[in-house]
Amino acid sequence: MTAAKKPTARRRKTTVAKPEPAPCRTCKGSGEVSRTVRVGRKQRPVGQQTGLCLACLGSGEAPTD
């Protein structure tokens, strides 16, 4: 008589939690930076304008380079 083979136990695949990316140092994770707007011949500051962070391209995550 041949004994019936037991089915092999399936192993659970555990997923490794991906670490959160570090925030960008230039924009501090917001994705935007502020620049002073200057007007006139004497270049007096009149306000600030926000723009896209060029270090992280607006994602807020630190570049991998």
MODELLER restraints for C-alpha pairs under 7 A, 6 or more apart:
rsr = mdl.restraints
at = mdl.atoms
rsr.add(forms.Gaussian(group=physical.xy_distance, feature=features.Distance(at['CA:21:A'], at['CA:61:A']), mean=5.98, stdev=0.5))
rsr.add(forms.Gaussian(group=physical.xy_distance, feature=features.Distance(at['CA:21:A'], at['CA:62:A']), mean=6.75, stdev=0.5))
rsr.add(forms.Gaussian(group=physical.xy_distance, feature=features.Distance(at['CA:22:A'], at['CA:61:A']), mean=5.88, stdev=0.5))
rsr.add(forms.Gaussian(group=physical.xy_distance, feature=features.Distance(at['CA:22:A'], at['CA:62:A']), mean=5.50, stdev=0.5))
rsr.add(forms.Gaussian(group=physical.xy_distance, feature=features.Distance(at['CA:23:A'], at['CA:29:A']), mean=4.57, stdev=0.5))
rsr.add(forms.Gaussian(group=physical.xy_distance, feature=features.Distance(at['CA:23:A'], at['CA:60:A']), mean=5.77, stdev=0.5))
rsr.add(forms.Gaussian(group=physical.xy_distance, feature=features.Distance(at['CA:23:A'], at['CA:61:A']), mean=4.62, stdev=0.5))
rsr.add(forms.Gaussian(group=physical.xy_distance, feature=features.Distance(at['CA:23:A'], at['CA:62:A']), mean=5.21, stdev=0.5))
rsr.add(forms.Gaussian(group=physical.xy_distance, feature=features.Distance(at['CA:24:A'], at['CA:56:A']), mean=6.57, stdev=0.5))
rsr.add(forms.Gaussian(group=physical.xy_distance, feature=features.Distance(at['CA:24:A'], at['CA:60:A']), mean=5.45, stdev=0.5))
rsr.add(forms.Gaussian(group=physical.xy_distance, feature=features.Distance(at['CA:24:A'], at['CA:61:A']), mean=4.97, stdev=0.5))
rsr.add(forms.Gaussian(group=physical.xy_distance, feature=features.Distance(at['CA:24:A'], at['CA:62:A']), mean=4.07, stdev=0.5))
rsr.add(forms.Gaussian(group=physical.xy_distance, feature=features.Distance(at['CA:25:A'], at['CA:62:A']), mean=6.99, stdev=0.5))
rsr.add(forms.Gaussian(group=physical.xy_distance, feature=features.Distance(at['CA:26:A'], at['CA:55:A']), mean=6.87, stdev=0.5))
rsr.add(forms.Gaussian(group=physical.xy_distance, feature=features.Distance(at['CA:27:A'], at['CA:33:A']), mean=5.64, stdev=0.5))
rsr.add(forms.Gaussian(group=physical.xy_distance, feature=features.Distance(at['CA:27:A'], at['CA:53:A']), mean=6.42, stdev=0.5))
rsr.add(forms.Gaussian(group=physical.xy_distance, feature=features.Distance(at['CA:29:A'], at['CA:60:A']), mean=3.98, stdev=0.5))
rsr.add(forms.Gaussian(group=physical.xy_distance, feature=features.Distance(at['CA:29:A'], at['CA:61:A']), mean=6.17, stdev=0.5))
rsr.add(forms.Gaussian(group=physical.xy_distance, feature=features.Distance(at['CA:30:A'], at['CA:60:A']), mean=5.32, stdev=0.5))
rsr.add(forms.Gaussian(group=physical.xy_distance, feature=features.Distance(at['CA:31:A'], at['CA:52:A']), mean=6.25, stdev=0.5))
rsr.add(forms.Gaussian(group=physical.xy_distance, feature=features.Distance(at['CA:31:A'], at['CA:53:A']), mean=5.42, stdev=0.5))
rsr.add(forms.Gaussian(group=physical.xy_distance, feature=features.Distance(at['CA:31:A'], at['CA:58:A']), mean=3.95, stdev=0.5))
rsr.add(forms.Gaussian(group=physical.xy_distance, feature=features.Distance(at['CA:31:A'], at['CA:59:A']), mean=5.52, stdev=0.5))
rsr.add(forms.Gaussian(group=physical.xy_distance, feature=features.Distance(at['CA:31:A'], at['CA:60:A']), mean=4.49, stdev=0.5))
rsr.add(forms.Gaussian(group=physical.xy_distance, feature=features.Distance(at['CA:32:A'], at['CA:50:A']), mean=6.24, stdev=0.5))
rsr.add(forms.Gaussian(group=physical.xy_distance, feature=features.Distance(at['CA:32:A'], at['CA:51:A']), mean=5.43, stdev=0.5))
rsr.add(forms.Gaussian(group=physical.xy_distance, feature=features.Distance(at['CA:32:A'], at['CA:52:A']), mean=4.81, stdev=0.5))
rsr.add(forms.Gaussian(group=physical.xy_distance, feature=features.Distance(at['CA:32:A'], at['CA:53:A']), mean=5.02, stdev=0.5))
rsr.add(forms.Gaussian(group=physical.xy_distance, feature=features.Distance(at['CA:32:A'], at['CA:58:A']), mean=6.36, stdev=0.5))
rsr.add(forms.Gaussian(group=physical.xy_distance, feature=features.Distance(at['CA:33:A'], at['CA:50:A']), mean=5.46, stdev=0.5))
rsr.add(forms.Gaussian(group=physical.xy_distance, feature=features.Distance(at['CA:33:A'], at['CA:51:A']), mean=5.49, stdev=0.5))
rsr.add(forms.Gaussian(group=physical.xy_distance, feature=features.Distance(at['CA:33:A'], at['CA:52:A']), mean=6.33, stdev=0.5))
rsr.add(forms.Gaussian(group=physical.xy_distance, feature=features.Distance(at['CA:33:A'], at['CA:53:A']), mean=5.62, stdev=0.5))
rsr.add(forms.Gaussian(group=physical.xy_distance, feature=features.Distance(at['CA:34:A'], at['CA:48:A']), mean=6.17, stdev=0.5))
rsr.add(forms.Gaussian(group=physical.xy_distance, feature=features.Distance(at['CA:34:A'], at['CA:49:A']), mean=5.49, stdev=0.5))
rsr.add(forms.Gaussian(group=physical.xy_distance, feature=features.Distance(at['CA:34:A'], at['CA:50:A']), mean=4.31, stdev=0.5))
rsr.add(forms.Gaussian(group=physical.xy_distance, feature=features.Distance(at['CA:34:A'], at['CA:51:A']), mean=6.37, stdev=0.5))
rsr.add(forms.Gaussian(group=physical.xy_distance, feature=features.Distance(at['CA:35:A'], at['CA:48:A']), mean=5.44, stdev=0.5))
rsr.add(forms.Gaussian(group=physical.xy_distance, feature=features.Distance(at['CA:35:A'], at['CA:49:A']), mean=5.39, stdev=0.5))
rsr.add(forms.Gaussian(group=physical.xy_distance, feature=features.Distance(at['CA:35:A'], at['CA:50:A']), mean=6.30, stdev=0.5))
rsr.add(forms.Gaussian(group=physical.xy_distance, feature=features.Distance(at['CA:36:A'], at['CA:45:A']), mean=6.44, stdev=0.5))
rsr.add(forms.Gaussian(group=physical.xy_distance, feature=features.Distance(at['CA:36:A'], at['CA:47:A']), mean=5.86, stdev=0.5))
rsr.add(forms.Gaussian(group=physical.xy_distance, feature=features.Distance(at['CA:36:A'], at['CA:48:A']), mean=4.39, stdev=0.5))
rsr.add(forms.Gaussian(group=physical.xy_distance, feature=features.Distance(at['CA:36:A'], at['CA:49:A']), mean=6.38, stdev=0.5))
rsr.add(forms.Gaussian(group=physical.xy_distance, feature=features.Distance(at['CA:37:A'], at['CA:45:A']), mean=5.73, stdev=0.5))
rsr.add(forms.Gaussian(group=physical.xy_distance, feature=features.Distance(at['CA:37:A'], at['CA:46:A']), mean=5.93, stdev=0.5))
rsr.add(forms.Gaussian(group=physical.xy_distance, feature=features.Distance(at['CA:37:A'], at['CA:47:A']), mean=5.43, stdev=0.5))
rsr.add(forms.Gaussian(group=physical.xy_distance, feature=features.Distance(at['CA:37:A'], at['CA:48:A']), mean=5.39, stdev=0.5))
rsr.add(forms.Gaussian(group=physical.xy_distance, feature=features.Distance(at['CA:37:A'], at['CA:49:A']), mean=6.53, stdev=0.5))
rsr.add(forms.Gaussian(group=physical.xy_distance, feature=features.Distance(at['CA:38:A'], at['CA:44:A']), mean=5.28, stdev=0.5))
rsr.add(forms.Gaussian(group=physical.xy_distance, feature=features.Distance(at['CA:38:A'], at['CA:45:A']), mean=4.35, stdev=0.5))
rsr.add(forms.Gaussian(group=physical.xy_distance, feature=features.Distance(at['CA:38:A'], at['CA:46:A']), mean=5.94, stdev=0.5))
rsr.add(forms.Gaussian(group=physical.xy_distance, feature=features.Distance(at['CA:39:A'], at['CA:45:A']), mean=6.41, stdev=0.5))
rsr.add(forms.Gaussian(group=physical.xy_distance, feature=features.Distance(at['CA:39:A'], at['CA:46:A']), mean=6.74, stdev=0.5))
rsr.add(forms.Gaussian(group=physical.xy_distance, feature=features.Distance(at['CA:52:A'], at['CA:58:A']), mean=5.50, stdev=0.5))
rsr.add(forms.Gaussian(group=physical.xy_distance, feature=features.Distance(at['CA:56:A'], at['CA:62:A']), mean=6.19, stdev=0.5))
rsr.add(forms.Gaussian(group=physical.xy_distance, feature=features.Distance(at['CA:56:A'], at['CA:63:A']), mean=5.86, stdev=0.5))
